Each structure stands twice: as structure tokens, then as C-alpha cells.
Amino acid sequence: MIVGCVSKNDRDRGAYFARIPSVVSNQGEEAEKMSRERQLRWISATCRADLTKQRSRTAVCGRHFVLGQAAKSWDKYNVDWVPILNLGHEKKQDKTNLEQAFQRGQRAIEKEGTRKEQQERERAQAEEILAKT
């Protein structure tokens, strides 16, 4: 699917492949908006505007992702939300940009963990207060 990529799903057994994301329309407006943005960014990154019609048959191999596979659809700040490596065109990012993108993704993961810990503390405090009454 990527211009110049030689990976084949039927030949390269065990290799990771991800299909072009589809637009999710049954999980609310926010999910639809995010999935539409992701699909457009994948198409833009691969420079293949023709993929909107052929999407179900096309896939991107793990060589095009920093960590070797695509991020989850909801993980927008992950460096691998959109393929960025070995795209077969001149929109290449230098190593500094890749490192910055990776660090942004790591900070987002840490921030999410901190937020969950805070929620757990608040929940425990609320339960403690309710137990005393």
C-alpha cells in the first residue's frame, strides 16, 4: 500500500499489518470526528487519495510505525496513531521530530496514568467519608 514497500500480507507470515482506519459512526459524535480525522491523516501520510474507495483491501505494515504497530484508535497522542516512517515520498521527518513525537506520546501516557491515580485517590476519599457517616 505504501509506495515502494515490499511487504506482503500473504507472503510475510507473522508480520504486523494494519488496515486504513474506517469512520466510526455508531459511537457518538466525538468518536466519529476522531475516526474521520485519523482516516484523513493516514491517507495524507501515505499520499494515496485513492484509498478512500479501496480501504478494505489495503494495509500498512509495521515498518511504517515507530513502535512496530498502529496505536489504538482512541490514543490520539501516541506517536503511532498515524504511520510516519518509510512512507515512500519526500514528506520524511527527521530524527529530531520523531524523537519529539515519541516523547509527546510518552508524556500523554504518563499524564493519563497520573489522572487515573488521582481519580482513584478521590474515589477512596469519598468512600472513606461515606463509611464514616
N, C-alpha and C positions, 0 to 999 in steps of 0.2 A: 503494500500500500504506500509506503514511503518511497519516493523516487530514489532509486539506487540501492534499496535494501534487498538483500538476497535471502532473507529468512522466509521459510515456507512452513505454514501450519501443518501440512500433511507430511512434510519431509523431516522437519526438525522436532522430533518427539521430545517431550519434556520441556521445550522452550515455552516461555510465557508469551501469550498474545492477548490483547485487549481490543474489543470492538469499539468502533466510534460510538460515543455515548448517544443515547436517544433522549428525546424530550419527554419528561415525566409529566403527565397532565392530570393524574388522579390523586395527587398527594398535596394539593393546595397550591396557592399562587407562588409562594416563596420557593418551593421545590421546583415548580415549573420554570420560574425565572432563572434559578441557578442552573438547572439542567440545560436550558436553552443557551445560556452563556457558555457553559462548558463545551457543548457541542460546537458552537461557533468558534471558540478558541482552538479546539482540536483541528477543525477544518482550516482555520487560518494558519496554524502552526505547520500543518502538512502541505499548505499551498495547493489544496485539492478541492476546489469549489464543487467539483462533480460528485463528491462523496455524499451529498445530501440524499441522492437517489440510490446510490449503491451501498449505503451504510451497512446493511445487514450482512453483506458478504465480505467486508473489508475489516482488517485488523492491523494493529500496530504491535510489533514485537517488543520485548523487554529491553532491547538495546537502546531504545529511544527515551528511556526513563532513567533518572539519576539513581534510584534505588532498585531498578530492575523490574518494576511493575507499576501500574497505574494506581493512584490514590483512590480512596473511596469517593463516591460522588458528593458526599456532604463535606469532605475535607478540603475545602476551597483553598486554604492557605498552605497546603502541602506542596512541596516543590514538584511532585509528580502528578498534580491534578491535570496537567496538560503535558504531552510529550515535548521535550525540548532538546534532546540530543540526536545527533546524526540524522538530521531531517532532509538532507539531500538538496539543500538550497543555501543561499547566501545569508539567511537570517540567523546565522550562528551567534551564540552567546559566548563571550569569553569566560575564562575560568573564574574571574572575579564575580561576574554576575551570577554564575551558577552557585558559587560559594555563598553569596549573599542570599540567594533564593533558598538554599538549603538551610541557612541559619534562620531565615524568617519562618520557615516551616517548623524548625525545632522550637523556636520561641512560641509559636502558636500552640504546639503540643504541650509545652510546659505551662503556658497560660491556661489552657483547658484543664490540665491536671490541678493547678492551683485553685481554679474556680470550683472544681468538684470537691476538693478538700474543704474549701470554705463552706460550701453548701452542706457537707456532712457535719461540720462543726456546728453550724446554725441549727441543723435538724436535731443534733444531740442536745444542744442547749434547750431547744423548745420542748423536747421530750422530758428533759430533766425538770423543767418548770412545770410541765403538766403533771409529772409524777408527784411533785411536792403539794399540789393542790387537791 
